[in-house]
Amino acid sequence: MFYNDHAPPHFYAIYGEYELVVGISPITIIVGKAPNRVSSMILEWTVLHQQELLDNWNRCWQAQAPLSIEPLE
């Protein structure tokens, strides 16, 4: 996430050579392509942490540092 980034709420997911822009609400891949396994893992993690991601999006809009979110295990 970046401070004062444009709407809709989203984050950037980087996995190896792949970079995706992922919408938080609704959860969707906005930009980018990756193998199905990678996309599925990112979307699964987003579902598990949707509220935390939205909270961090709001923190960034208020010029506050985002809080850490647990990785997918």
C-alpha positions as CSV (number, residue, x, y, z in Angstrom):
1,M,0.0,0.0,0.0
2,F,1.1,3.6,-0.6
3,Y,0.1,6.7,1.3
4,N,-2.7,8.7,-0.3
5,D,-3.0,6.1,-3.1
6,H,-6.1,6.3,-5.4
7,A,-9.3,4.5,-4.8
8,P,-10.6,1.8,-4.8
9,P,-8.8,0.2,-1.7
10,H,-6.1,-2.1,-3.0
11,F,-2.6,-3.4,-2.4
12,Y,0.3,-4.6,-4.5
13,A,1.3,-8.3,-4.3
14,I,4.7,-9.3,-5.6
15,Y,5.6,-12.9,-5.9
16,G,8.8,-13.6,-7.8
17,E,8.5,-12.0,-11.2
18,Y,4.8,-11.5,-10.9
19,E,3.1,-8.3,-9.6
20,L,-0.6,-8.0,-9.0
21,V,-2.8,-5.1,-7.9
22,V,-5.5,-6.7,-5.7
23,G,-8.8,-5.0,-4.8
24,I,-9.8,-5.3,-1.1
25,S,-13.5,-4.6,-1.4
26,P,-14.6,-6.2,-3.5
27,I,-11.8,-8.8,-3.5
28,T,-10.5,-9.0,-7.1
29,I,-7.4,-8.9,-9.1
30,I,-7.4,-5.5,-10.7
31,V,-4.2,-5.6,-12.7
32,G,-1.6,-8.3,-13.4
33,K,-1.4,-12.0,-14.2
34,A,0.2,-14.8,-12.3
35,P,-0.1,-18.6,-12.4
36,N,-3.4,-19.9,-10.9
37,R,-1.6,-21.2,-7.8
38,V,-0.1,-17.8,-7.0
39,S,-3.3,-15.9,-7.7
40,S,-5.3,-18.4,-5.5
41,M,-2.9,-18.0,-2.6
42,I,-3.0,-14.2,-2.8
43,L,-6.8,-14.2,-3.0
44,E,-7.1,-16.7,-0.1
45,W,-4.9,-14.5,2.1
46,T,-6.9,-11.4,1.1
47,V,-10.2,-13.2,2.2
48,L,-8.6,-14.1,5.5
49,H,-7.4,-10.6,6.2
50,Q,-9.9,-8.4,4.4
51,Q,-10.8,-6.3,7.5
52,E,-7.1,-5.8,8.5
53,L,-6.3,-4.7,4.9
54,L,-9.2,-2.2,4.9
55,D,-8.0,-0.9,8.3
56,N,-4.5,-0.5,6.9
57,W,-5.9,1.3,3.8
58,N,-7.6,3.8,6.1
59,R,-4.4,4.2,8.2
60,C,-2.5,5.0,5.1
61,W,-5.1,7.6,4.1
62,Q,-4.6,9.2,7.5
63,A,-0.7,9.2,7.0
64,Q,-0.3,6.5,9.6
65,A,2.0,3.5,9.1
66,P,0.1,0.3,8.3
67,L,0.1,-2.5,10.8
68,S,1.7,-5.9,10.1
69,I,-0.5,-8.7,8.8
70,E,0.3,-12.4,9.2
71,P,1.5,-14.1,6.1
72,L,-0.3,-17.1,4.6
73,E,1.1,-20.4,6.0
